[in-house]
Amino acid sequence: MSSRESKYSLQNDTKERERLDLQHAYIKHGFNGNFAAPVDQILRSGARVLDIGCGSGIWILELAEEYPNSHFIGIDMAPVVLKDKQPDNVEFITHNVLHGLPFEDNSFDYVFARFLGAGYTKSQWKEIAIPEYTRIAKSTGWVELMECDIVLKCNSKDNSKEVDLINKALVDLCDATNLYFNIAGEVKGFLEEGNRYNNINCLEKRLPVGPMGETVADMGVKDFQEIWKLFKTPIIPLMQVSEEEYDAIYESAIQYLKTIGAKWVFSRAWGQKV
Ligand SMILES: C[S@@+](CC[C@H](N)C(=O)[O-])C[C@H]1O[C@@H](n2cnc3c(N)ncnc32)[C@H](O)[C@@H]1O
């Protein structure tokens, strides 16, 4: 496999776009907004913004409406399918980031990339993705990375055996594919390496997945109901179970989330290019 080949394996169908929209609402609620870098003022004045791996496009569409003076570009290797007319200050480009970003050096005021953990291998992150993000950001422009861990932390002292089984299989899948599913703890280090950024900050949060009596916790359960289905095919052989056995483990794990719950670790790091 060439070092520029993508190993991303999740679907890009209507169901997945709906999951990404739900996940977006969950994150926005949990982090109280759509971004953490101090970019509100530049977005108001008029900035050039790139969203890398933009998925359904929901992040861009919300920002484009809020900041009409700014210009937004979303890039994803899968085409973005919009329900409504594309706003004038938005462009979408279909392109594999691992082939290099199709933009000039120093051409964006703000570069945002969220949930690319399953998108690049460990070496692709360091050798292609981060250097490309840095290259296209303007000097003093901001780069913000947001990632999460795939492993959930159970709320009770006695972990759920079934949640643990799925957690372990997902870690095994990371190792087998060399992808970076448990990547929350890495994002700050990506920006620190090579002294290319000033004013680096990192915000870590553990959001509820389960019965906290809040809408946000319910959204977390709905998201994991889909995530654990998305990974069913690759993790069954690693768990050495039949499809029926996986389904039973899955049902018990979901029941645990609904009744006792877990925490989902996210982190976002942002820095200003030197
Ligand atoms: C988990 S989704 C996250 C989408 C969006 N950033 C969000 O937070 O809702 C990951 C997205 O990254 C895209 N992606 C993965 N690898 C990519 C690559 N090498 N180049 C471009 N897009 C990629 C996928 O097609 C998918 O839409």
The ligand as a Gaussian input file, in Angstrom:
#p B3LYP/6-31G(d) Opt

LIG

0 1
 C      -15.931000      10.709000      10.857000
 S      -16.202000      11.724000       9.474000
 C      -16.160000      13.372000      10.200000
 C      -16.840000      14.396000       9.350000
 C      -16.851000      15.826000       9.876000
 N      -15.514000      16.343000      10.041000
 C      -17.600000      15.920000      11.174000
 O      -16.994000      16.207000      12.213000
 O      -18.835000      15.714000      11.161000
 C      -14.654000      11.688000       8.623000
 C      -14.732000      12.316000       7.255000
 O      -13.393000      12.425000       6.762000
 C      -13.378000      12.059000       5.399000
 N      -12.024000      11.580000       5.076000
 C      -11.380000      10.523000       5.614000
 N      -10.153000      10.395000       5.075000
 C      -10.033000      11.408000       4.164000
 C       -9.007000      11.791000       3.259000
 N       -7.875000      11.122000       3.177000
 N       -9.223000      12.870000       2.464000
 C      -10.409000      13.547000       2.511000
 N      -11.408000      13.213000       3.346000
 C      -11.225000      12.163000       4.164000
 C      -14.456000      10.981000       5.272000
 O      -14.925000      10.843000       3.941000
 C      -15.516000      11.494000       6.234000
 O      -16.459000      12.312000       5.576000

